[in-house]
């Protein structure tokens, strides 16, 4: 495979590792606790070397109490930081509950990977661990040993406490911002844009096969080893395995699909040049192909563009539900969906048939069509919001925007189908007849504008999709 495709695979691997670490609360706090304990052991030793050599200006600024006072200060800091940590966890759990009930359960991953939450917990737990480590070094005077108070270490503990207090203030302000649905939509939009950039770079490196494709009746299946969602697929690895073993691979599941253990992930057959090599070791071939697919118990945004779209759709549908009844949020979500869908249609798609270095057929993929992209974004909102006087005008605006931005005929056809379905729903609606008539008139105007936009593209304007 080309070097650009190799770099894309490495980028894909790194994105998966980063997503795995970012979506967990423990890595950053645990790392900071380890560092804090190490500092809590090391700084008192530095105290022994530097305490008597401190300049007067510095000596007056550091802690000057005795052993009992140092113990009291460190104990108070440790206790207060544990209380602050409990408060932070409680607020985070409340935020998760609110986000789950008002937006979507699938947005919880945004809070779990929030760096502000990670570093706030790290500051609290790190200060606690440091104070406990320093506390063990404080020694009262005895008949055999003099009093020892690690003044620099206690001063550092005091400074870390002030930092933790400041971080708590910023955390509360950040949490209030994160609970706003506009912030959730913005973050999901940004995550999806990053996924599009990654997938676009990966898929643009594949080489299309230009010959005729024939699929034999006799094929071997590559069964999934576990149940879950396909969160990643390494096209470069699939192609390499196909080249090495002289086979052709046909994908059976795409990224974002759910798979049950034992069901096919892909199919393969020999290319006719090596009839016995791969067949003789069919299980090893299946294992090699299975490693090209990543299956997890939940979807994520590493390679799954549809996951971001699904999250925005979920927020919009929850807003349209009678229990929430917030169509304005659905309107805002539809704006984000339109922007994401325009980019999704414009992104590179893997060839339906991928060739190896020698030009022979190696992999048959399952590329999405522009119609599928349009339907995934618009169909749920049209189905549940067809009678809403706020949502329908924004829906029609989205159709016009996508028609203007994307000149591909299949996109225009999919949008016209959406308009036709909307008009059928409106005519069958039992809502206010005057409102239905107004929305139908607006839909007809949108249809005419879409036709004009298509004519402008045909006349020389180059759409981006």
C-alpha positions as MATLAB code, in Angstrom:
seq = 'XXXXXXXXXXXXXXXXXXXXXXXXXXXXXXXXXXXXXXXXXXXXXXXXXXXXXXXXXXXXXXXXXXXXXXXXXXXXXXXXXXXXXXXXXXXXXXXXXXXXXXXXXXXXXXXXXXXXXXXXXXXXXXXXXXXXXXXXXXXXXXXXXXXXXXXXXXXXXXXXXXXXXXXXXXXXXXXXXXXXXXXXXXXXXXXXXXXXXXXXXXXXXXXXXXXXXXXXXXXXXXXXXXXXXXXXXXXXXXXXXXXXXXXXXXXXXXXXXXXXXXXXXXXXXXXXXXXXXXXXXXXXXXXXXXXXXXXXXXXXXXXXXXXXXXXXXXXXXXXXXXXXXXXXXXXXXXXXXXXXXXXXXXXXXXXXXXXXXXXXXXXXXXXXXXXXXXXXXXXXXXXXXXXXXXXXXXXXXXXXXXXXXXXXXXXXXXXXXXXXXXXXXXXXXXXXXXXXXXXXXXXXXXXXXXXXXXXXXXXXXXXXX';
ca = [
       0.000    0.000    0.000;
       1.159    3.631   -0.547;
       3.066    5.428    2.188;
       0.220    7.896    2.614;
      -2.104    4.989    3.362;
       0.367    3.617    5.910;
       0.529    6.982    7.660;
      -3.258    7.071    7.702;
      -3.346    3.640    9.389;
      -0.869    4.840   12.021;
      -2.969    7.942   12.575;
      -6.022    5.704   12.942;
      -4.224    3.570   15.549;
      -3.136    6.612   17.529;
      -6.667    8.080   17.427;
      -8.044    4.826   18.820;
      -5.492    4.805   21.664;
      -6.156    8.462   22.466;
      -9.916    7.885   22.468;
      -9.523    4.889   24.771;
      -7.491    6.915   27.280;
      -9.498   10.133   27.017;
     -12.824    8.415   27.621;
     -11.710    7.110   31.037;
     -11.529    9.176   34.204;
      -8.668    7.366   35.898;
      -5.458    7.699   33.758;
      -4.650   11.367   34.450;
      -5.569   11.344   38.192;
      -3.646    8.110   38.789;
      -0.559    9.441   37.001;
      -0.692   12.677   39.002;
      -1.107   10.767   42.290;
       2.022    8.723   41.515;
       3.998   11.901   40.761;
       2.612   13.596   43.882;
       3.684   10.729   46.141;
       7.141   10.783   44.587;
       7.408   14.529   45.221;
       6.075   14.087   48.750;
       8.991   11.730   49.428;
      11.643   13.713   47.540;
      10.963   17.309   48.665;
      11.456   16.635   52.411;
      14.889   15.237   51.501;
      15.599   18.463   49.609;
      14.461   20.315   52.742;
      17.258   18.682   54.707;
      19.816   20.024   52.232;
      18.430   23.525   51.663;
      16.604   24.549   54.843;
      19.635   26.043   56.568;
      20.813   27.806   53.400;
      17.648   29.693   52.525;
      18.047   33.486   52.118;
      16.198   35.604   54.646;
      13.636   36.729   52.073;
      12.777   33.139   51.194;
      13.015   31.946   54.798;
      10.334   34.425   55.865;
       7.997   33.277   53.077;
       8.079   29.534   53.768;
       6.250   27.725   56.556;
       7.663   28.601   59.993;
       5.508   26.598   62.396;
       6.472   23.661   64.543;
       5.848   19.964   64.110;
       2.371   20.009   65.665;
       1.322   22.959   63.515;
       2.684   21.268   60.376;
       0.727   18.119   61.160;
      -2.429   20.157   61.705;
      -1.983   22.028   58.409;
      -1.251   18.913   56.379;
      -4.099   16.965   57.996;
      -6.529   19.806   57.294;
      -5.396   20.025   53.673;
      -5.736   16.271   53.163;
      -9.199   16.181   54.728;
     -10.494   19.204   52.833;
      -9.205   17.885   49.513;
     -10.970   14.556   49.993;
     -14.173   16.503   50.676;
     -13.610   18.591   47.535;
     -12.998   15.410   45.547;
     -16.288   13.972   46.762;
     -18.016   17.209   45.782;
     -16.469   17.072   42.323;
     -17.557   13.481   41.802;
     -21.073   14.310   43.007;
     -21.373   17.270   40.650;
     -20.044   15.196   37.776;
     -22.578   12.444   38.445;
     -25.399   15.013   38.565;
     -24.178   16.472   35.282;
     -24.156   13.011   33.722;
     -27.699   12.345   34.906;
     -28.964   15.661   33.543;
     -27.206   15.170   30.230;
     -28.566   11.648   29.920;
     -32.175   12.608   30.697;
     -32.359   15.898   28.786;
     -30.079   15.231   25.809;
     -29.093   11.633   25.113;
     -27.382    8.761   26.948;
     -24.824    8.737   24.135;
     -23.449   12.163   25.119;
     -22.121   10.786   28.429;
     -18.862    9.981   26.670;
     -18.309   13.731   26.204;
     -18.291   14.248   29.970;
     -16.171   11.173   30.614;
     -13.446   12.500   28.282;
     -13.638   16.107   29.513;
     -10.081   17.238   30.259;
     -11.274   19.821   32.773;
     -12.841   17.054   34.869;
      -9.694   14.917   34.562;
      -7.316   17.654   35.680;
      -9.571   18.919   38.473;
      -9.757   15.442   39.980;
      -6.020   15.071   39.426;
      -5.301   18.324   41.283;
      -7.439   17.327   44.255;
      -6.169   13.766   44.534;
      -2.582   14.804   43.813;
      -2.635   17.436   46.574;
      -4.172   14.909   48.967;
      -1.558   12.258   48.163;
       1.283   14.788   48.389;
       0.109   16.066   51.784;
      -0.156   12.530   53.168;
       3.329   11.720   51.883;
       4.803   14.864   53.469;
       2.926   14.238   56.734;
       4.878   11.053   57.316;
       8.135   13.053   57.249;
       7.169   15.451   60.070;
       8.922   14.459   63.277;
       8.545   15.852   66.808;
      11.566   16.263   69.067;
      12.555   13.229   71.137;
      15.478   12.446   73.431;
      17.389   10.881   70.538;
      16.173   12.896   67.517;
      15.630   16.610   66.998;
      12.414   18.042   65.604;
      12.144   17.976   61.825;
       9.615   20.059   59.877;
       9.962   19.972   56.069;
       9.136   23.657   55.691;
       9.504   23.802   51.915;
       7.368   20.687   51.492;
       4.607   22.103   53.724;
       4.711   25.392   51.816;
       4.361   23.513   48.519;
       1.347   21.697   49.964;
      -0.205   25.066   50.857;
       0.395   26.360   47.312;
      -1.097   23.215   45.786;
      -4.181   23.754   47.936;
      -4.604   27.264   46.540;
      -4.255   25.873   43.015;
      -6.911   23.274   43.802;
      -9.305   25.941   45.088;
      -8.845   27.970   41.901;
      -9.402   24.861   39.790;
     -12.607   24.121   41.700;
     -13.934   27.577   40.780;
     -13.075   27.056   37.126;
     -14.544   23.556   37.245;
     -17.904   24.853   38.474;
     -17.968   27.470   35.718;
     -16.955   24.860   33.142;
     -19.601   22.419   34.335;
     -22.320   25.069   33.990;
     -21.195   25.661   30.403;
     -20.986   21.952   29.588;
     -24.572   21.350   30.695;
     -25.875   23.717   28.019;
     -27.194   21.800   25.055;
     -25.499   24.251   22.681;
     -22.134   23.263   24.149;
     -22.939   19.572   23.737;
     -23.896   20.112   20.102;
     -20.736   22.125   19.457;
     -18.522   19.453   21.016;
     -20.207   16.641   19.084;
     -19.878   18.662   15.875;
     -16.161   19.217   16.535;
     -15.603   15.511   17.308;
     -17.389   14.520   14.109;
     -15.305   16.958   12.061;
     -12.142   15.367   13.442;
     -13.482   11.922   12.575;
     -14.277   13.072    9.038;
     -10.731   14.395    8.642;
      -9.282   11.074    9.819;
     -11.529    8.870    7.681;
     -11.142   11.142    4.662;
      -7.338   10.877    4.829;
      -7.541    7.105    5.266;
      -9.984    6.357    2.481;
      -8.417    8.717   -0.044;
      -5.275    6.518   -0.136;
      -6.998    3.356   -1.403;
      -6.451    2.337   -5.042;
      -9.592    1.511   -7.027;
      -9.831   -1.696   -9.050;
     -10.883   -0.949  -12.613;
     -11.737   -4.415  -13.882;
     -14.889   -6.473  -13.758;
     -15.855   -7.848  -10.341;
     -17.184  -11.378  -10.049;
     -18.258  -12.831   -6.729;
     -18.135  -16.653   -6.554;
     -20.863  -18.630   -4.874;
     -18.409  -20.541   -2.717;
     -16.979  -18.187   -0.105;
     -15.534  -18.621    3.353;
     -16.900  -16.471    6.175;
     -14.827  -14.620    8.778;
     -16.934  -14.901   11.934;
     -16.880  -12.212   14.601;
     -15.140  -13.326   17.764;
     -17.287  -11.161   20.022;
     -20.541   -9.228   19.945;
     -20.659   -5.449   19.804;
     -20.192   -2.597   17.353;
     -17.612   -2.379   14.599;
     -15.705    0.740   15.662;
     -12.830    0.476   13.206;
     -11.671   -1.236   10.048;
      -8.101   -1.175    8.748;
      -8.414   -1.248    4.964;
      -4.618   -1.280    4.534;
      -4.333   -4.398    6.718;
      -7.168   -6.122    4.860;
      -5.415   -5.433    1.577;
      -2.051   -6.641    2.890;
      -3.544   -9.903    4.138;
      -5.337  -10.395    0.832;
      -2.093   -9.822   -1.090;
       0.010  -12.063    1.160;
      -2.450  -14.967    1.035;
      -3.637  -14.576   -2.552;
      -7.287  -14.010   -1.700;
     -10.108  -11.534   -2.305;
     -11.946  -10.125    0.730;
     -15.524   -8.814    0.758;
     -16.668   -6.805    3.765;
     -19.927   -7.897    5.380;
     -20.041   -5.242    8.117;
     -19.208   -1.551    7.956;
     -17.961    0.749   10.716;
     -20.870    1.529   13.035;
     -22.729   -1.729   12.386;
     -23.716   -4.065   15.192;
     -22.414   -7.609   14.963;
     -23.212  -10.762   16.932;
     -20.467  -13.228   17.793;
     -20.322  -15.973   15.188;
     -21.894  -13.878   12.432;
     -19.799  -12.896    9.370;
     -17.580   -9.828    9.456;
     -16.296  -10.526    5.951;
     -16.061  -13.198    3.287;
     -13.039  -14.359    1.329;
     -12.111  -16.578   -1.559;
      -8.926  -17.380   -3.461;
      -8.009  -15.306   -6.475;
      -7.252  -18.375   -8.597;
      -3.468  -18.053   -8.402;
      -2.979  -19.945   -5.175;
      -5.821  -22.390   -4.814;
      -4.373  -24.339   -1.909;
      -2.272  -21.913    0.179;
      -5.017  -19.933    1.917;
      -7.473  -22.812    1.864;
      -4.989  -25.074    3.644;
      -4.806  -22.687    6.570;
      -8.296  -21.188    6.504;
      -8.429  -20.519   10.237;
      -5.160  -18.556   10.180;
      -6.493  -16.545    7.247;
      -9.695  -15.802    9.163;
      -7.696  -14.741   12.240;
      -5.551  -12.394   10.148;
      -8.623  -10.802    8.585;
     -10.390  -10.578   11.940;
      -7.558   -8.427   13.294;
      -8.415   -5.759   10.730;
     -11.750   -5.135   12.485;
     -12.126   -3.493   15.893;
     -15.223   -4.517   17.855;
     -16.226   -2.810   21.107;
     -19.286   -2.849   23.310;
     -20.214    0.738   22.389;
     -19.737    3.026   19.415;
     -17.168    5.818   19.538;
     -16.064    8.733   17.381;
     -12.648    7.407   16.319;
     -13.706    6.238   12.836;
     -17.485    6.229   13.029;
     -18.842    9.425   11.435;
     -22.358    8.074   11.830;
     -21.931    8.030   15.611;
     -21.657   11.822   15.721;
     -24.687   12.151   13.455;
     -26.612    9.743   15.688;
     -25.810   11.765   18.804;
     -27.088   14.999   17.253;
     -30.206   13.236   15.979;
     -30.804   11.805   19.468;
     -30.631   15.276   21.035;
     -33.061   16.633   18.450;
     -35.525   13.779   18.892;
     -35.374   14.061   22.681;
     -36.101   17.772   22.332;
     -39.157   16.999   20.169;
     -40.560   14.491   22.663;
     -43.647   15.541   24.675;
     -41.698   15.190   27.917;
     -39.130   17.815   26.911;
     -41.051   19.810   24.264;
     -38.131   22.008   23.176;
     -38.356   22.412   19.380;
     -35.805   25.256   19.401;
     -33.110   22.764   20.436;
     -34.203   20.510   17.581;
     -33.872   23.453   15.187;
     -30.337   24.151   16.416;
     -29.455   20.462   16.149;
     -30.717   20.418   12.568;
     -28.308   23.240   11.748;
     -25.399   21.161   13.044;
     -26.692   18.109   11.180;
     -26.775   20.051    7.926;
     -23.164   21.185    8.286;
     -21.947   17.715    9.239;
     -23.906   16.036    6.437;
     -22.484   18.435    3.835;
     -18.964   17.513    4.947;
     -19.856   13.828    5.124;
     -21.111   13.829    1.539;
     -18.010   15.693    0.402;
     -15.516   13.369    2.097;
     -13.584   10.716    0.211;
     -15.233    7.314    0.000;
     -13.289    4.066   -0.293;
     -13.574    2.440   -3.705;
     -16.177   -0.289   -3.938;
     -13.350   -2.508   -5.210;
      -9.760   -2.031   -3.985;
      -6.758   -3.332   -5.881;
      -3.397   -4.511   -4.635;
       0.027   -3.263   -5.780;
      -0.172   -5.493   -8.853;
      -3.561   -4.086   -9.897;
      -5.512   -7.239   -9.053;
      -8.767   -7.199   -7.082;
      -8.190   -7.570   -3.335;
     -10.996   -6.020   -1.238;
     -14.694   -5.313   -1.829;
     -15.859   -2.590    0.563;
     -19.253   -1.325    1.697;
     -19.073    2.403    0.883;
     -21.993    4.569    1.941;
     -23.998    6.406   -0.678;
     -24.851   10.136   -0.472;
     -28.517    9.153   -0.227;
     -27.788    7.153    2.924;
     -26.006   10.167    4.415;
     -28.954   12.460    3.658;
     -31.516    9.983    4.992;
     -29.557    9.325    8.202;
     -29.623   13.031    9.061;
     -33.065   14.105    7.846;
     -35.448   11.134    7.969;
     -35.796   10.835   11.786;
     -36.445   14.565   12.221;
     -38.902   14.620    9.324;
     -40.735   11.605   10.734;
     -41.151   12.962   14.263;
     -41.261   16.713   13.572;
     -43.346   16.999   10.405;
     -46.097   18.977   12.131;
     -43.885   21.362   14.123;
     -44.135   24.961   12.853;
     -40.590   25.746   14.025;
     -38.839   22.623   12.804;
     -40.360   22.277    9.333;
     -39.054   25.634    8.003;
     -35.551   24.750    9.250;
     -35.897   21.298    7.700;
     -36.744   22.882    4.352;
     -33.837   25.293    4.753;
     -31.525   22.321    5.368;
     -32.748   20.674    2.163;
     -32.050   23.863    0.228;
     -28.615   24.272    1.816;
     -27.580   20.708    1.032;
     -28.900   21.033   -2.518;
     -26.873   24.227   -2.985;
     -23.682   22.894   -1.394;
     -23.783   19.434   -2.981;
     -24.167   19.258   -6.728;
     -24.225   15.468   -6.974;
     -27.478   14.283   -8.646;
     -28.045   11.526   -6.080;
     -28.072   14.135   -3.300;
     -30.644   16.223   -5.161;
     -32.807   13.142   -5.731;
     -32.592   12.177   -2.046;
     -33.606   15.693   -0.985;
     -36.562   15.736   -3.381;
     -37.650   12.406   -1.885;
     -37.471   13.973    1.579;
     -39.654   16.878    0.428;
     -42.180   14.495   -1.115;
     -42.351   12.446    2.090;
     -42.754   15.617    4.172;
     -45.621   16.814    1.981;
     -47.384   13.468    2.311;
     -47.055   13.670    6.100;
     -48.372   17.228    6.138;
     -51.415   16.329    4.023;
     -52.195   13.419    6.351;
     -51.700   15.570    9.447;
     -54.555   16.537   11.754;
     -52.871   19.817   12.722;
     -54.221   23.305   12.066;
     -55.272   23.343    8.357;
     -54.025   26.906    7.885;
     -50.631   25.958    9.271;
     -50.462   22.856    7.070;
     -51.306   24.941    3.984;
     -48.583   27.445    4.874;
     -45.975   24.693    5.317;
     -46.983   23.042    2.052;
     -46.589   26.361    0.257;
     -43.157   26.807    1.830;
     -42.194   23.296    0.720;
     -43.225   24.068   -2.857;
     -41.118   27.242   -2.775;
     -38.158   25.237   -1.486;
     -38.576   22.737   -4.296;
     -38.464   25.535   -6.885;
     -35.386   27.063   -5.242;
     -33.650   23.678   -5.284;
     -34.384   23.354   -8.985;
     -32.934   26.819   -9.580;
     -29.847   25.954   -7.552;
     -29.382   22.773   -9.600;
     -29.731   24.744  -12.827;
     -27.086   27.207  -11.594;
     -24.702   24.330  -10.905;
     -25.356   22.839  -14.335;
     -24.668   26.239  -15.840;
     -21.118   26.386  -14.494;
     -21.203   26.744  -10.695;
     -19.092   24.036   -9.084;
     -20.641   22.622   -5.909;
     -18.386   21.356   -3.175;
     -19.921   17.935   -2.777;
];
